[in-house]
């Protein structure tokens, strides 16, 4: 069964590789997928195409590291990453709910994306509970080119400077709507 899942993953990665040359004239392509696809076959594709970015769900036990500390000037190889981060202890959640969730975010390094600096988002329905979800984004929120004028529902049409860091998470919510439509 594991081999069957692996072949499905390779097939999905091949499909993205085949369509990206057609999308080469588009400035920004954002691939949305859930945690099942957040493996090296899919995440390594982002380094092959300059206009491709990924926003995905990730397993809560995914290894995340803080950014590397500044160089000390001492001999030896500099650290590749900082301390190991916990989604329960190292993410400060927002004071109020954004949509239905408290959200925390920070720049991190993850082995999932071959030590690329990415944005990690943690969501929780309450601040003290253990039910947290993890989302990863390879795109800097300030670099997202999006027109929200057509978006009738919040939160995308009401984003301001203070909400700019949450836009990748709002975009991920489109993935859920597509999946529900697929099942129907």
C-alpha positions, 0 to 999 in steps of 0.5 A: 500500500505504501508503494501505491501512495508513493506512486500517487505522490509522484504522479501529482508531482509530475502533473505539476511539472507538466503544467508549469511550463504552460504557466511560465508567463504568469507571475505568480502561481500558488499551489494549495494542498493538504498535509498528505501531499506535504512531502519531498516529492511535492515540496521540492518542485518549488525550487524548480520554478521561480513563479511557483509557491506553495501553501499547504497544511502540515502534520502537527509533529513536523519538525520546525526550526528557528532561523539560524543565529547570527555568525559568531566569527568563531572557527567552524561551520555556522549553524544551519538553523536555530532551535527546534520549535514547538507549535504549542510553546513557540508560537504566540497566538493573536489576542483576538480571533481572526475568523474562527481561530487564534493565529500565530505565525513566524518565519521558520526553517523546515526539512519539508522544504529542504531548509528553505526559509518559510512562513509557518502558521499555527491556528487554534480554536481556543488559546489554551487547548491542544487542538492546533493545526499547522500550515506552511507557506513558501511565499512572503505575504507581502509578495502576494499579488491579489485583487480582493475587490471581487471577494464578497465575504470576509476576511480577504476583502477586509485585509489591511496592513495589520492582516497582511501576514495572514493572507496565505492562510486565507488563501489556503481556505480556498483549497477547502472550498475546492475539495468540498466541491470535488466531493459533491 
